[in-house]
């Protein structure tokens, strides 16, 4: 039952029913609705701005976790970079120095990637700066690793080449110390045994009994094995590569042929006195890049430091050569 309101009429001294026009009732209802709508709108705005939904809270937790993981990843990349820097330092100043290779400049090792739009797709996010910086660091590390791997490939090849080089250098005497009859006649100006005139002696003469074994002083290939060179008699020339050649003269017999591959310490012939010679011996020469050098500098695989020093002193004395 609807509520009926009355008012007292002073003129008629009676109560009269209050009648509210329809437009006023509609206006009142609309005003209530408007106030409610405004309140609801303000509430929604406040909620969206200051209150997070469960889904938004979950997304925020995930973003926070991802940000933490990015920071941890950056820390790990810092550690990787430090290790890589140490490897690069050793590569430049140890490995490449040992094998006489030029160090790789820092400008090449640390070079970045070109292109202004390389990281464009990573822009526009709340954490773009972190994502871009992490990606850049990862790219730099990847490039450093690539350059370092190529450097190690080169070092490996240098190691292989160095092993071959070390085996090829003429680093022993052509005759064993136990077979030597006299101290060697050295490199330099000596008295010619036949002409008795001062002449430059381009090698060392090792005096030994006829038929004593003569050994190759380094790995190489026999370039000559004949008696056609004036004065040397039966002689052998070995090309060791890397600019080195050795000559062995006055042999009584040769034990190798032209083109044969030779190893250091391999028998190549026997002591004799063929050619221009006054006694059984082997005339031994070393050439480096076409220049005759003193063989005394290449016996380090054969002699102790004391023996080497003694041999150097004796061979440097002025004496008569055997050829």
C-alpha positions in Angstrom: 0.0 0.0 0.0 1.5 3.3 -1.1 2.2 5.9 1.5 -0.2 8.9 1.4 1.0 12.2 2.7 -1.4 14.9 4.1 -1.1 18.6 4.9 -3.3 20.8 7.1 -5.2 23.6 5.4 -5.5 26.6 7.8 -8.3 28.1 5.8 -10.6 25.1 5.6 -9.3 23.8 8.9 -9.1 20.3 7.4 -6.4 17.8 6.2 -5.8 17.6 2.5 -3.9 14.8 0.5 -0.6 16.0 -0.9 -0.4 15.3 -4.6 3.1 15.3 -6.3 3.1 16.0 -10.0 4.4 13.3 -12.2 7.2 15.4 -13.7 8.5 16.1 -10.2 8.5 12.5 -9.3 10.3 11.6 -12.6 12.9 14.4 -12.0 13.5 13.1 -8.4 14.1 9.6 -9.7 16.4 10.8 -12.4 18.4 12.9 -9.9 18.9 9.9 -7.7 20.0 7.9 -10.7 22.4 10.6 -11.8 24.0 10.8 -8.3 24.4 7.0 -8.3 25.9 7.0 -11.8 28.4 9.7 -10.8 29.3 7.8 -7.6 29.7 4.6 -9.6 31.9 6.3 -12.2 34.1 7.8 -9.5 34.4 4.4 -7.8 35.3 2.7 -11.0 37.9 5.3 -11.9 39.4 5.1 -8.5 39.5 1.3 -8.6 41.2 1.2 -12.1 43.7 3.8 -11.0 44.6 2.8 -7.6 43.4 -0.8 -7.2 44.8 -3.8 -9.1 42.8 -6.7 -10.3 43.9 -10.2 -9.5 45.1 -10.6 -13.1 47.0 -7.4 -13.0 48.6 -8.4 -9.7 49.7 -11.7 -11.3 51.2 -9.8 -14.3 53.0 -7.4 -12.1 54.5 -10.3 -10.2 55.6 -11.9 -13.4 57.1 -8.6 -14.6 59.0 -8.2 -11.3 60.3 -11.8 -11.6 61.4 -11.2 -15.2 63.1 -8.0 -14.3 65.0 -9.8 -11.5 66.0 -12.5 -14.0 67.3 -9.9 -16.4 69.4 -8.4 -13.7 70.8 -11.8 -12.7 71.5 -12.5 -16.4 73.3 -9.2 -16.7 75.4 -10.1 -13.6 76.3 -13.5 -15.2 77.2 -11.8 -18.4 79.5 -9.5 -16.5 81.2 -12.6 -15.1 81.5 -14.1 -18.6 82.9 -10.8 -19.9 85.6 -10.8 -17.2 86.6 -14.4 -18.0 86.6 -13.6 -21.7 88.7 -10.5 -21.2 91.2 -12.6 -19.3 91.3 -15.1 -22.1 91.8 -12.4 -24.7 94.6 -10.9 -22.6 96.4 -14.3 -22.4 95.8 -14.8 -26.1 97.4 -11.5 -27.1 100.3 -11.5 -24.6 101.1 -15.2 -24.2 99.9 -17.5 -27.0 100.3 -15.1 -29.9 103.5 -13.7 -28.5 105.1 -17.2 -28.2 104.2 -17.9 -31.8 105.3 -14.5 -33.1 101.8 -13.5 -34.2 100.4 -10.0 -34.1 97.9 -9.4 -31.2 94.3 -8.7 -32.2 93.5 -5.0 -31.6 90.9 -4.1 -29.0 89.1 -2.1 -31.6 88.4 -5.3 -33.4 87.6 -7.4 -30.4 85.3 -4.8 -28.8 83.7 -3.6 -32.1 79.9 -3.2 -31.9 77.2 -4.0 -34.5 76.2 -1.5 -37.1 72.7 -0.4 -37.9 70.5 2.1 -36.0 67.4 -0.1 -36.3 69.0 -3.3 -35.0 67.2 -3.0 -31.7 64.1 -1.1 -32.9 61.7 -4.0 -32.2 62.7 -3.9 -28.6 61.7 -0.3 -28.0 58.4 1.0 -26.6 58.2 -1.3 -23.6 58.3 -0.3 -19.9 61.6 -2.2 -19.5 63.0 -1.5 -23.0 66.2 0.0 -21.7 67.0 -3.1 -19.7 66.0 -5.4 -22.6 68.0 -3.5 -25.2 71.1 -3.3 -23.0 71.0 -7.0 -22.2 70.7 -7.8 -25.9 73.6 -5.5 -26.8 75.8 -7.1 -24.2 74.9 -10.6 -25.5 75.7 -9.5 -29.0 79.1 -8.1 -28.0 79.9 -11.3 -26.1 78.9 -13.4 -29.1 81.1 -11.4 -31.4 84.0 -11.6 -28.9 83.6 -15.3 -28.7 83.6 -15.7 -32.4 86.8 -13.6 -32.8 88.5 -15.5 -30.0 87.6 -18.9 -31.5 89.1 -17.7 -34.8 92.2 -16.6 -33.0 92.5 -20.0 -31.3 92.1 -21.6 -34.7 95.1 -19.5 -35.9 97.1 -20.4 -32.8 96.5 -24.1 -33.3 97.8 -23.7 -36.9 100.8 -21.8 -35.5 101.4 -24.6 -33.0 101.4 -27.2 -35.8 103.6 -25.0 -37.9 105.9 -24.3 -34.9 106.3 -28.1 -34.3 107.3 -28.6 -37.9 109.6 -25.5 -37.7 111.3 -26.8 -34.6 111.9 -30.2 -36.1 113.2 -28.6 -39.3 115.8 -26.3 -37.8 119.3 -27.8 -38.0 119.8 -28.2 -34.3 122.4 -31.0 -33.8 125.9 -31.8 -35.0 126.3 -33.9 -38.1 128.7 -36.2 -36.3 128.4 -37.6 -32.7 130.8 -36.1 -30.2 132.1 -39.6 -29.4 133.3 -40.0 -33.0 135.2 -36.7 -33.3 138.9 -37.1 -33.7 139.8 -33.4 -33.3 138.0 -30.3 -32.3 136.0 -28.8 -35.2 137.6 -26.2 -37.4 135.3 -23.2 -37.1 133.5 -20.7 -39.2 135.3 -17.6 -40.5 138.8 -16.7 -41.7 141.1 -19.6 -41.7 144.4 -20.7 -43.4 143.7 -22.9 -46.5 145.3 -26.3 -46.0 146.6 -26.5 -49.5 147.2 -22.9 -50.7 148.3 -21.7 -47.2 146.5 -18.4 -47.8 143.8 -16.8 -45.6 140.4 -17.6 -46.9 136.9 -17.4 -45.5 135.7 -20.8 -44.3 131.9 -20.9 -44.7 131.2 -23.8 -42.4 132.7 -26.1 -39.8 135.0 -29.1 -40.4 134.3 -32.2 -38.2 137.3 -34.5 -38.3 136.5 -38.2 -37.8 137.7 -41.7 -38.9 136.9 -42.7 -42.5 133.4 -44.2 -42.7 132.1 -42.5 -39.6 128.3 -42.0 -39.9 127.0 -38.6 -40.8 123.5 -37.5 -39.7 121.0 -35.0 -40.9 120.7 -32.1 -38.5 117.0 -31.4 -39.1 114.0 -32.6 -41.0 113.9 -31.8 -44.7 114.2 -32.9 -48.3 117.4 -33.9 -50.1 118.0 -31.2 -52.7 121.4 -32.4 -53.9 123.4 -35.6 -53.7 126.3 -35.6 -56.1 130.0 -34.7 -56.6 129.6 -31.9 -59.1 130.3 -28.9 -56.9 133.9 -27.9 -57.0 135.9 -28.8 -54.0 133.1 -30.5 -51.9 133.5 -34.0 -53.5 130.6 -36.2 -52.6 128.2 -33.9 -50.9 124.5 -33.6 -49.9 122.3 -30.5 -49.6 119.2 -30.7 -47.5 116.4 -28.2 -47.8 114.7 -27.9 -44.4 112.1 -25.3 -45.4 111.6 -22.0 -43.4 114.7 -20.7 -45.3 117.1 -23.3 -43.9 119.5 -25.4 -46.0 122.5 -27.5 -44.8 125.4 -28.9 -46.8 127.6 -32.0 -45.9 130.8 -32.3 -48.0 133.7 -34.7 -48.7 131.7 -37.9 -48.0 133.2 -41.3 -48.8 129.7 -42.6 -49.6 126.2 -41.1 -49.7 123.2 -42.9 -48.2 120.3 -40.9 -49.6 119.0 -39.7 -52.9 117.6 -36.5 -54.3 113.9 -35.9 -53.3 114.1 -38.2 -50.3 112.3 -37.0 -47.1 114.8 -36.9 -44.2 114.3 -36.8 -40.4 116.7 -35.2 -37.9 119.3 -37.8 -36.8 118.8 -40.0 -39.9 121.9 -41.4 -41.5 122.7 -39.7 -44.8 126.3 -40.7 -45.5 129.8 -41.5 -44.3 132.9 -39.5 -43.5 135.5 -39.4 -46.3 138.1 -37.1 -47.9 136.7 -36.7 -51.5 137.1 -33.4 -53.3 139.5 -30.7 -52.1 140.4 -32.2 -48.7 143.5 -33.1 -46.7 142.0 -35.6 -44.2 138.8 -37.5 -43.5 136.2 -35.1 -42.3 132.8 -33.6 -43.0 132.5 -30.0 -44.1 129.2 -28.7 -42.7 127.4 -25.5 -43.7 124.2 -23.8 -42.7 122.3 -21.3 -44.8 119.4 -19.1 -43.6 117.4 -17.3 -46.3 120.2 -17.7 -48.7 122.9 -16.3 -46.4 125.7 -18.5 -44.9 125.5 -18.4 -41.1 127.8 -19.8 -38.4 126.7 -23.4 -37.6 127.9 -23.1 -34.0 124.6 -21.2 -33.3 122.5 -24.3 -34.1 123.8 -27.1 -31.8 121.5 -26.5 -28.9 119.7 -29.9 -29.1 123.1 -31.7 -28.9 125.2 -30.0 -26.2 125.0 -29.0 -22.6 125.6 -25.3 -21.9 129.1 -26.1 -20.8 129.9 -28.2 -23.9 128.4 -25.5 -26.1 130.5 -22.8 -24.5 133.7 -24.8 -24.8 133.0 -25.7 -28.5 132.3 -22.0 -29.3 135.6 -21.0 -27.8 137.6 -23.7 -29.6 136.0 -23.2 -33.0 136.5 -19.5 -32.9 140.3 -19.9 -32.6 142.4 -19.1 -35.7 143.5 -22.4 -37.2 143.9 -24.3 -40.5 140.8 -25.9 -42.0 140.6 -29.3 -43.6 139.4 -28.1 -47.0 
